[in-house]
Each structure stands twice: as structure tokens, then as C-alpha cells.
Amino acid sequence: MTAFVALIVGVAIGSPDDTEGKAGRERPAPTVTAPSRAAETTRVPESPATEPAPRTTAPSTPPPSPKPKPTAKPGPATSFEGDGQYLVGEDIAAGTYKTDGAAESIIPNCYWARHKDASGEFSSIIANGNVQGQTRVTVRKGEYLEVKGCMPWKKAG
């Protein structure tokens, strides 16, 4: 009986395993699958809950635009040049004007005349003069100043 038990134990210990002793028949290795890359890329990590950004809304009416600074009304000129007849208070401002004299010409002569109206009559002349050098003339509102052959006039006072 000991021999029988020893035989059974020997056979159990020394017998080849199903995967080792069989010629030409190997047991396939167990298949191990790793998670696919597609599964990794479609997986969305959980993010902590965030509050939505506050919304700003445009005002229903645009803000008022700044008001432009008032500009002075254009008034009568305080300087002029050229031959002509100028209405004081409309074309030129009342006051004293000066000129450097006669403009360059064959016969240098600066003529000026203050008139009480625009009639052109000799009787409308208040005062007049013929000058070659610098001169000043004071005119009042409502008068007409006639000039010929003079350099530019500028208000002096």
C-alpha cells in the first residue's frame, strides 16, 4: 500500500501539466486588453462647477453726446482789402482802421471816403482823403467806407 500511495503521489508530482507536456498543442496566452485610445479621447474629465460669467447689457438709449461749445457769431470783419465800398456794422466793424498807404502801382495813391449812404453822390461824402503813406480813418455804424488803391486795412482800435 505504501507503494501504491507513493505511486499516486509520484504520478501527481511528476506528471506533466496539460500546457507543458503535450507536443504541438500549446495553450494560448491569456488575452489582456488595454483601454483603447478612442475611449480615452472621448472621455471628458469632470470639471468643477463654475458660475456663468455675468452678462452686461447695452443701455437701451445711448448716452447723451457732449454739447458743443457755443461759438461766437461771425460778425463784421475787422480787416479787409481791395477796392470797394463797405457798409460799417455789416461788412466791417465800427472803429478806427489803419493802412500802410498806397498799393504799388504806376501812380501810387490811396483814396478813402466816408459816406452817409451808398448813393455815390458827391453830397453823400462825410470826409475823404488821398494819401501815399500810412493813414487812419474812424468809421461809425451805418456809414459806408469807400477805398481805392490802398494796401490792406486793419482795425486799430
C-alpha positions as CSV (number, residue, x, y, z in Angstrom):
1,M,0.0,0.0,0.0
2,T,2.8,2.4,0.6
3,A,4.0,1.6,-2.8
4,F,0.6,2.4,-4.2
5,V,0.4,5.7,-2.3
6,A,3.9,6.6,-3.4
7,L,3.0,5.8,-7.0
8,I,0.0,8.1,-6.8
9,V,1.9,10.9,-5.2
10,G,4.8,10.4,-7.7
11,V,2.4,10.5,-10.6
12,A,0.7,13.6,-9.2
13,I,4.0,15.4,-8.6
14,G,5.9,14.2,-11.7
15,S,3.1,14.2,-14.3
16,P,3.4,16.8,-16.9
17,D,0.9,19.7,-16.9
18,D,-1.7,20.0,-19.6
19,T,0.1,23.0,-21.1
20,E,3.7,21.7,-20.9
21,G,3.9,18.1,-22.0
22,K,1.7,18.0,-25.0
23,A,3.7,18.3,-28.2
24,G,2.4,20.8,-30.7
25,R,-0.5,21.8,-28.5
26,E,0.2,24.9,-26.5
27,R,-2.3,26.7,-24.6
28,P,-2.7,30.3,-25.9
29,A,-1.6,33.0,-23.6
30,P,-4.4,34.8,-21.8
31,T,-5.5,38.0,-23.7
32,V,-5.1,41.2,-21.8
33,T,-6.9,44.2,-23.3
34,A,-5.9,47.8,-22.6
35,P,-8.4,50.5,-22.9
36,S,-8.5,51.9,-26.4
37,R,-7.2,55.4,-27.2
38,A,-10.6,56.3,-28.6
39,A,-12.2,55.7,-25.3
40,E,-9.6,57.9,-23.7
41,T,-10.2,60.8,-26.1
42,T,-13.9,60.6,-25.8
43,R,-13.8,60.6,-22.1
44,V,-14.5,64.1,-20.8
45,P,-12.9,64.9,-17.4
46,E,-15.3,66.2,-14.9
47,S,-14.7,69.9,-14.2
48,P,-15.7,71.7,-11.1
49,A,-18.9,73.6,-11.4
50,T,-18.3,77.2,-12.5
51,E,-20.6,80.1,-12.3
52,P,-21.6,81.7,-15.7
53,A,-19.9,85.0,-16.5
54,P,-22.1,88.0,-15.6
55,R,-23.9,89.4,-18.6
56,T,-23.6,93.0,-19.4
57,T,-26.4,94.6,-21.4
58,A,-26.1,97.7,-23.5
59,P,-28.2,100.6,-22.4
60,S,-31.5,101.0,-24.3
61,T,-30.6,104.6,-25.2
62,P,-27.2,105.8,-26.0
63,P,-25.6,108.2,-23.5
64,P,-26.1,111.9,-24.4
65,S,-23.3,113.3,-26.5
66,P,-21.5,116.3,-25.1
67,K,-22.9,119.6,-26.3
68,P,-20.6,121.6,-28.5
69,K,-19.3,124.8,-27.0
70,P,-21.2,127.8,-28.4
71,T,-19.2,129.7,-30.9
72,A,-19.3,133.4,-31.3
73,K,-21.5,134.6,-34.1
74,P,-19.4,135.7,-37.0
75,G,-19.6,139.5,-37.0
76,P,-18.4,142.2,-39.3
77,A,-14.8,141.9,-40.4
78,T,-12.0,143.7,-38.6
79,S,-9.7,143.7,-41.6
80,F,-10.3,144.0,-45.3
81,E,-8.5,144.6,-48.6
82,G,-9.3,145.6,-52.1
83,D,-11.2,148.4,-53.8
84,G,-14.8,148.8,-52.9
85,Q,-17.5,150.3,-50.7
86,Y,-18.0,148.6,-47.3
87,L,-21.1,149.1,-45.0
88,V,-19.9,149.7,-41.4
89,G,-21.7,147.4,-39.0
90,E,-22.4,144.8,-41.7
91,D,-19.3,144.4,-43.9
92,I,-16.8,145.8,-41.4
93,A,-17.0,146.6,-37.7
94,A,-17.2,150.2,-36.5
95,G,-13.9,151.7,-35.2
96,T,-10.6,153.1,-36.3
97,Y,-8.8,151.4,-39.2
98,K,-5.2,151.9,-40.5
99,T,-3.4,151.1,-43.7
100,D,0.2,151.3,-44.7
101,G,-0.7,153.5,-47.6
102,A,-0.9,153.2,-51.3
103,A,-0.6,149.8,-53.1
104,E,2.1,149.6,-55.6
105,S,1.0,150.9,-59.0
106,I,2.1,153.4,-61.7
107,I,0.8,156.3,-59.7
108,P,0.7,155.3,-56.0
109,N,-2.3,156.8,-54.4
110,C,-4.7,155.6,-51.7
111,Y,-8.1,157.2,-51.7
112,W,-10.6,156.8,-48.9
113,A,-14.0,158.4,-48.3
114,R,-16.7,158.1,-45.6
115,H,-20.2,158.3,-47.0
116,K,-23.6,158.7,-45.2
117,D,-25.3,156.5,-47.9
118,A,-24.5,154.3,-50.8
119,S,-25.8,156.7,-53.5
120,G,-22.4,157.6,-54.8
121,E,-23.4,161.3,-55.0
122,F,-20.8,163.9,-54.1
123,S,-23.2,165.2,-51.4
124,S,-23.1,161.8,-49.5
125,I,-19.3,162.3,-48.6
126,I,-18.7,163.0,-44.9
127,A,-14.9,163.1,-45.2
128,N,-12.2,161.8,-47.7
129,G,-8.5,161.8,-48.4
130,N,-5.7,160.9,-50.8
131,V,-2.6,159.5,-49.2
132,Q,0.7,157.9,-50.2
133,G,1.8,156.8,-46.7
134,Q,0.2,155.3,-43.6
135,T,-3.1,156.7,-42.5
136,R,-6.0,156.1,-40.1
137,V,-9.8,156.5,-40.6
138,T,-12.5,156.2,-38.0
139,V,-15.9,155.0,-39.2
140,R,-19.3,154.7,-37.4
141,K,-22.1,152.1,-37.7
142,G,-24.4,152.9,-40.7
143,E,-21.7,154.8,-42.7
144,Y,-20.1,153.5,-45.9
145,L,-16.3,153.4,-46.3
146,E,-15.1,153.6,-49.9
147,V,-11.4,152.7,-50.7
148,K,-9.3,152.7,-53.9
149,G,-5.7,151.8,-54.5
150,C,-4.8,151.1,-50.8
151,M,-2.9,148.4,-49.1
152,P,-5.0,146.1,-46.7
153,W,-6.9,147.8,-43.8
154,K,-6.8,146.5,-40.3
155,K,-8.7,147.6,-37.2
156,A,-6.5,149.6,-34.9
157,G,-8.9,150.5,-32.1
